[in-house]
Amino acid sequence: MTDQTPQQPQINVEEFSKKSLEFYDQIKAQLEAESPNKYVAIDYETSRHWIGETASEALTKAKTDFPQKIFYLIQIGSPTTFSIQSIRTNDLFGKKNSYDFNWAH
């Protein structure tokens, strides 16, 4: 029997963080004016972002468009940043039901 669990892509965390923050810097003023204290999930590769009231909401929106991607999350206007890797989990019947989060501060 083969393992059919989707594999997360291997990434260079330093490069991922650097490029994500560079993209955030490009949209920071707009986000801080329009959505202070909310959360944003960033994908620098597509130059897209998703905003949510919570980190989970922003990530869920991003994962709807790109289920296999890894996103960088920032609380808008906060000096603290964090990234998140998520893997969609299956329930006992193989139905996708939730996300597990691995946080990196």
C-alpha positions in Angstrom: 0.0 0.0 0.0 1.4 3.4 -0.9 1.1 6.5 1.2 -1.4 8.9 -0.5 -0.9 11.8 1.9 -0.1 14.9 0.0 3.4 16.1 0.5 4.1 19.7 1.5 6.6 21.4 -0.8 10.1 21.8 0.5 10.8 25.5 1.0 13.7 27.7 2.1 12.2 29.4 5.1 14.6 32.4 5.0 13.8 33.1 1.3 10.1 32.5 1.8 10.0 35.0 4.7 12.1 37.5 2.9 10.0 37.5 -0.3 6.8 37.4 1.7 7.8 40.5 3.7 9.0 42.3 0.5 5.5 41.7 -0.9 3.8 42.9 2.3 5.9 46.1 2.2 4.4 46.8 -1.2 0.8 46.6 0.1 1.3 47.6 3.7 0.1 51.2 3.5 -3.2 50.1 1.8 -3.8 47.3 4.3 -3.1 49.4 7.3 -5.5 52.1 6.1 -8.3 49.7 5.1 -7.9 46.7 7.5 -6.0 47.6 10.7 -5.5 44.8 13.2 -7.0 42.2 10.9 -4.9 39.3 9.5 -3.5 38.8 6.0 -2.4 35.6 4.4 0.3 36.4 1.7 1.3 34.5 -1.4 4.2 36.4 -2.9 4.4 34.0 -5.9 1.0 35.1 -7.2 1.1 38.6 -5.7 -2.2 37.8 -3.9 -3.4 38.2 -0.4 -6.5 37.3 1.7 -7.8 39.3 4.7 -9.6 37.9 7.7 -10.8 38.9 11.2 -8.6 36.0 12.5 -5.5 34.3 11.2 -7.6 31.2 10.7 -10.1 33.0 8.6 -7.4 34.6 6.4 -5.8 31.2 5.9 -9.0 29.4 5.1 -9.8 32.0 2.4 -6.3 31.5 0.9 -6.5 27.7 1.1 -9.8 27.8 -0.8 -7.9 29.2 -3.8 -4.7 27.3 -3.3 -5.2 24.2 -1.0 -1.6 22.9 -1.3 0.3 26.2 -0.8 2.1 27.5 2.2 1.2 31.1 3.2 2.8 33.8 5.3 0.5 35.4 7.9 0.8 38.8 9.4 -1.4 40.8 11.7 -1.8 44.0 9.9 -0.2 46.9 11.7 1.5 44.6 14.2 5.3 44.6 14.6 5.1 40.9 15.2 4.9 38.6 12.2 4.6 34.8 12.0 4.3 32.3 9.2 2.1 29.3 9.1 2.1 26.0 7.3 -1.1 24.1 7.2 -2.1 20.7 6.1 -5.8 19.8 5.5 -6.7 16.7 7.5 -9.3 14.0 6.8 -11.8 12.6 9.1 -12.4 8.8 9.6 -14.3 8.6 6.3 -11.7 10.4 4.2 -13.8 13.6 4.0 -11.7 16.8 4.3 -12.9 18.5 7.4 -10.3 20.8 9.0 -6.8 22.3 9.0 -4.0 21.4 11.3 -1.6 24.3 11.9 2.1 24.3 12.4 3.2 27.7 13.7 6.6 29.2 13.2 7.2 32.5 15.1 
